[in-house]
């Protein structure tokens, strides 16, 4: 008997001889693997990817804001130092994952490429998603188990609510929100602050529509955030201006009415009263003029604070599906099966054992 030991040299000729002796197993197993792989992958629905890229205006309000982009290139983050914004580009991926942002996408109107479905995104995900028919029995069994423990809570859609509260979502709404979260990918280049957004969906037109909608929602959120303080100031001065205008109009009306009813008077008491009304009217007008000037300044500040965006890559309807890669999957499974069988049949040779199998 020879001792069993690992072979330091692999005898390829002996391995090929062993594998050739087992060729009938390959003829049986590989076709089975091919059929099973096709059954698994071909019912899987196709999906498309759509990418958009945009660049927000860079902030140069302070020297520290300028240094932040340089520091990011060496792994440092000075984004919150010297900048007035609490939400800077590196936080945009977290923003796209927030419930407030995702729930805002429920009511986006979508239409499939074939024109058969035209509804909101909530209904499209809920009722019009293609599914793998092989998973249908398992899904029905899962739904049956859920029905046994159903607490009778209302679906957010069935209550007739036009706006959902992200703070308290129904189970169905929460699951759809998580589905949308998995379909959206956002990344930010640390050096250039270029925002890249990718959306994946089963229909090419829906995919492009949602990619453009996500970009628009993100832009709108950033604009609302960046201009929130200026808009509050604008609303405050709008109220002061309206109040000052009303007071001025009242003073003008009192002065005009008094002047019309006291023409050609020579008594000093009447003249003094008229002068007092005129002075009051002038003060009210000056106050109104100052408030109106401040209001115009606040409106200009809102425009100044409104960020601009440059679209580097716009949404386009994809021509070819991104996946699943059916042929690669089938070929990969067959190659894996071939490798596993070959290693199993040649294990004795690889371990240095003698084989006497014919």
VOGU-3710 file (C-alpha; in Angstrom, 3 decimals, decimal comma):
1> xxxxxxxxxx> 0,000/0,000/0,000  1,243/3,443/-0,879  0,877/6,298/1,556  -1,797/8,865/0,691  -0,256/12,298/0,209  -0,890/15,453/-1,728  0,633/15,356/-5,162  3,195/18,050/-5,787  2,728/17,737/-9,558  -0,702/17,550/-11,134
11> xxxxxxxxxx> -0,893/14,848/-13,771  -3,115/16,441/-16,407  -3,029/13,381/-18,625  -4,397/11,212/-15,832  -7,053/13,822/-15,016  -8,214/13,910/-18,637  -8,314/10,129/-18,665  -10,474/10,043/-15,552  -12,830/12,730/-16,871  -13,149/10,935/-20,222
21> xxxxxxxxxx> -14,172/7,804/-18,375  -16,944/9,818/-16,672  -18,178/11,491/-19,863  -21,589/9,814/-19,645  -22,287/11,750/-16,445  -21,628/15,013/-18,270  -24,037/13,960/-20,994  -26,728/13,372/-18,367  -26,150/16,222/-15,925  -25,248/19,179/-18,180
31> xxxxxxxxxx> -28,516/19,045/-20,186  -30,416/18,901/-16,886  -28,493/21,945/-15,617  -29,228/23,733/-18,909  -32,972/23,088/-18,665  -33,153/24,065/-14,993  -31,150/27,242/-15,627  -33,501/28,227/-18,443  -36,534/27,538/-16,262  -35,098/29,719/-13,527
41> xxxxxxxxxx> -33,878/32,711/-15,536  -36,224/33,050/-18,536  -39,410/33,744/-16,522  -37,525/36,458/-14,635  -38,858/39,881/-15,796  -36,579/42,169/-17,741  -35,511/45,472/-16,210  -34,051/48,723/-17,530  -31,684/51,303/-16,071  -31,751/55,037/-16,728
51> xxxxxxxxxx> -29,006/57,379/-15,521  -29,025/61,153/-15,092  -26,273/63,464/-13,895  -26,444/67,073/-12,741  -24,123/69,557/-11,108  -25,388/72,141/-8,585  -23,814/75,561/-8,470  -20,731/75,631/-6,260  -20,830/77,770/-3,135  -18,117/80,382/-2,756
61> xxxxxxxxxx> -19,483/82,316/0,203  -16,325/81,842/2,195  -12,776/80,644/1,829  -13,528/77,553/3,915  -16,289/76,690/1,456  -13,728/76,817/-1,350  -11,238/74,730/0,606  -13,822/71,991/1,207  -13,582/70,684/-2,357  -9,776/70,565/-2,107
71> xxxxxxxxxx> -9,897/68,827/1,262  -12,342/66,208/-0,042  -9,796/65,097/-2,638  -7,469/63,959/0,159  -10,172/62,307/2,229  -11,042/65,216/4,542  -14,489/66,739/4,927  -14,800/70,460/5,624  -18,271/70,634/4,138  -19,916/71,886/7,320
81> xxxxxxxxxx> -17,176/74,390/8,179  -17,706/77,884/6,902  -20,802/76,890/4,912  -24,299/78,045/5,716  -26,022/74,932/4,352  -26,790/71,978/6,628  -27,479/69,787/3,596  -24,485/69,706/1,275  -24,065/67,454/-1,801  -22,523/64,495/0,044
91> xxxxxxxxxx> -25,797/64,109/1,982  -27,997/63,921/-1,119  -27,934/60,069/-1,252  -29,282/60,024/2,322  -31,912/62,554/1,326  -33,128/60,313/-1,512  -33,588/57,511/1,029  -35,725/59,581/3,388  -39,445/58,678/3,727  -40,501/62,256/2,925
101> xxxxxxxxxx> -38,718/62,131/-0,419  -39,819/58,603/-1,365  -43,476/59,139/-0,449  -43,413/62,230/-2,660  -42,807/59,928/-5,652  -46,042/57,957/-5,130  -48,156/60,357/-7,192  -45,810/60,718/-10,172  -47,745/59,973/-13,363  -46,208/57,203/-15,471
111> xxxxxxxxxx> -47,044/55,532/-18,763  -45,677/52,280/-20,154  -43,911/52,197/-23,502  -46,716/50,206/-25,132  -49,287/52,722/-23,876  -51,447/50,085/-22,166  -50,884/51,393/-18,638  -51,171/55,038/-17,620  -51,444/55,661/-13,898  -49,520/56,938/-10,885
121> xxxxxxxxxx> -46,321/55,256/-9,759  -47,960/53,891/-6,602  -50,580/51,965/-8,582  -48,028/50,860/-11,168  -45,826/49,246/-8,534  -48,775/47,788/-6,667  -50,836/46,303/-9,500  -48,817/46,226/-12,727  -45,489/44,580/-11,888  -44,452/41,516/-13,871
131> xxxxxxxxxx> -43,556/38,562/-11,693  -41,700/35,307/-12,079  -44,396/32,685/-12,632  -42,282/30,113/-10,789  -42,553/32,232/-7,666  -46,351/32,525/-7,858  -47,103/29,454/-5,671  -44,671/30,668/-3,014  -46,163/34,183/-3,145  -49,696/32,838/-2,768
141> xxxxxxxxxx> -48,613/30,727/0,178  -46,936/33,764/1,745  -50,081/35,870/1,204  -52,148/33,132/2,792  -49,948/33,079/5,875  -50,172/36,870/6,119  -53,958/36,726/5,867  -54,061/34,423/8,886  -52,383/37,110/10,988  -54,046/40,105/9,335
151> xxxxxxxxxx> -54,918/42,748/11,914  -57,430/44,454/9,644  -55,463/47,670/9,306  -56,467/49,837/6,390  -54,307/50,289/3,383  -53,349/53,965/3,047  -54,777/54,041/-0,468  -58,176/52,632/0,499  -58,827/55,361/3,046  -59,090/57,907/0,262
161> xxxxxxxxxx> -56,185/59,972/1,570  -54,703/62,178/-1,126  -51,563/62,793/0,953  -49,836/60,151/2,997  -48,137/60,949/6,239  -44,527/59,663/6,069  -44,543/59,555/9,866  -47,241/56,859/9,920  -47,510/54,681/6,815  -49,618/51,602/6,333
171> xxxxxxxxxx> -47,834/48,288/5,819  -48,504/48,313/2,066  -47,287/51,879/1,704  -44,161/51,119/3,707  -43,363/48,066/1,562  -43,820/50,091/-1,627  -41,611/52,826/-0,202  -38,877/50,256/0,425  -39,354/48,959/-3,134  -38,819/52,456/-4,532
181> xxxxxxxxxx> -35,761/52,909/-2,317  -34,246/49,776/-3,852  -34,857/51,099/-7,370  -33,044/54,419/-6,870  -29,279/54,789/-6,624  -27,590/58,120/-5,978  -23,906/58,944/-5,741  -21,937/62,187/-5,466  -18,434/62,760/-6,764  -16,462/64,183/-3,823
191> xxxxxxxxxx> -14,165/66,233/-6,029  -16,650/67,699/-8,535  -19,941/67,432/-6,561  -21,564/65,929/-9,662  -24,742/64,105/-8,643  -25,412/60,816/-10,451  -28,875/59,265/-10,176  -29,819/55,839/-11,517  -33,324/54,364/-11,584  -34,209/50,743/-12,378
201> xxxxxxxxxx> -37,645/49,613/-13,524  -39,390/46,984/-15,621  -40,586/49,370/-18,352  -38,212/51,558/-20,355  -40,500/54,615/-20,477  -41,429/54,343/-16,803  -37,738/54,041/-15,951  -36,847/57,234/-17,854  -39,881/59,084/-16,449  -38,963/58,231/-12,874
211> xxxxxxxxxx> -35,304/59,142/-13,394  -36,360/62,575/-14,612  -38,895/62,892/-11,768  -36,331/61,972/-9,100  -33,982/64,612/-10,532  -36,775/67,217/-10,539  -37,853/66,337/-6,974  -34,259/66,598/-5,764  -33,802/69,966/-7,451  -37,075/71,230/-5,992
221> xxxxxxxxxx> -36,127/70,063/-2,493  -32,721/71,746/-2,688  -34,285/74,976/-3,976  -36,917/74,934/-1,233  -34,240/74,340/1,400  -31,766/76,931/0,105  -34,437/79,630/-0,191  -36,496/78,788/2,914  -35,001/81,558/5,114  -35,212/84,153/2,352
231> xxxxxxxxxx> -38,823/83,200/1,591  -39,721/83,487/5,276  -38,156/86,958/5,362  -39,986/87,831/2,175  -43,324/86,731/3,647  -42,580/88,716/6,823  -41,850/91,930/4,915  -44,825/91,281/2,657  -47,035/91,362/5,737  -45,400/94,555/7,018
241> xxxxxxxxxx> -45,735/96,174/3,598  -49,412/95,261/3,298  -50,072/96,619/6,784  -48,152/99,836/6,060  -50,031/100,319/2,788  -53,374/99,963/4,547  -52,348/102,456/7,219  -51,160/104,880/4,558  -54,410/104,550/2,613  -56,405/105,250/5,768
251> xxxxxxxxxx> -54,287/108,322/6,564  -54,631/109,512/2,966  -58,381/109,046/3,125  -58,637/111,032/6,420  -56,503/113,875/5,059  -58,372/114,036/1,757  -61,764/113,968/3,451  -60,775/116,673/5,942  -59,298/118,883/3,213  -62,456/118,587/1,089
261> xxxxxxxxxx> -64,751/119,520/3,975  -62,648/122,404/5,286  -61,845/124,500/2,259  -61,072/128,205/2,598  -60,888/127,989/6,404  -58,947/130,703/8,239  -59,174/129,448/11,788  -55,769/128,258/13,066  -57,308/125,231/14,830  -58,542/123,826/11,505
271> xxxxxxxxxx> -55,255/124,592/9,809  -53,322/122,817/12,588  -55,600/119,803/12,342  -55,056/119,643/8,603  -51,275/119,926/9,040  -51,327/117,136/11,644  -53,250/114,863/9,254  -50,839/115,716/6,462  -47,830/114,894/8,651  -49,427/111,611/9,702
281> xxxxxxxxxx> -50,055/110,768/6,068  -46,423/111,562/5,223  -45,150/109,346/8,046  -47,374/106,485/6,934  -46,158/106,923/3,371  -42,500/106,913/4,452  -43,078/103,759/6,470  -44,823/102,126/3,504  -41,999/103,187/1,173  -39,317/101,732/3,484
291> xxxxxxxxxx> -41,202/98,446/3,906  -41,755/98,179/0,159  -38,041/98,732/-0,442  -37,196/95,973/2,047  -39,715/93,683/0,374  -38,102/94,164/-3,023  -34,704/93,463/-1,449  -36,025/90,215/0,065  -37,478/89,171/-3,287  -34,094/89,788/-4,866
301> xxxxxxxxxx> -32,490/87,710/-2,105  -34,834/84,791/-2,836  -33,703/84,899/-6,450  -30,078/85,172/-5,361  -30,382/82,166/-3,047  -32,124/80,027/-5,659  -29,467/77,556/-6,855  -29,018/76,706/-10,487  -28,339/73,239/-11,844  -26,538/72,085/-14,947
311> xxxxxxxxxx> -27,848/68,837/-16,394  -24,811/66,888/-17,533  -26,786/63,824/-18,609  -30,514/63,967/-19,214  -32,954/61,064/-18,925  -33,469/59,062/-22,120  -35,619/55,999/-22,719  -33,254/52,986/-22,720  -33,259/50,861/-25,857  -31,950/47,588/-24,473
321> xxxxxxxxxx> -32,741/45,977/-21,108  -30,022/45,958/-18,495  -30,843/42,493/-17,276  -31,185/39,798/-16,328  -28,332/38,483/-18,496  -30,009/35,237/-19,409  -27,369/33,717/-21,677  -24,574/34,625/-19,259  -26,555/33,045/-16,430  -27,160/29,797/-18,330
331> xxxxxxxxxx> -23,550/29,577/-19,540  -22,291/30,407/-16,064  -24,434/27,721/-14,420  -23,277/25,095/-16,937  -19,649/26,113/-16,448  -20,088/25,896/-12,685  -21,705/22,462/-12,956  -18,898/21,284/-15,260  -16,249/22,556/-12,834  -17,879/20,990/-9,769
341> xxxxxxxxxx> -18,276/17,618/-11,498  -14,720/17,703/-12,802  -13,282/18,464/-9,373  -15,363/15,706/-7,844  -14,356/13,085/-10,420  -10,684/14,063/-10,315  -10,483/14,418/-6,540  -8,415/11,220/-6,131  -5,876/12,356/-8,698  -5,658/15,839/-7,215
351> xxxxxxxx> -5,139/14,379/-3,740  -2,435/12,038/-5,002  -4,442/8,860/-4,580  -4,209/6,018/-7,037  -7,358/5,355/-9,014  -8,173/2,009/-10,469  -11,569/2,969/-11,797  -12,115/2,057/-15,411
//
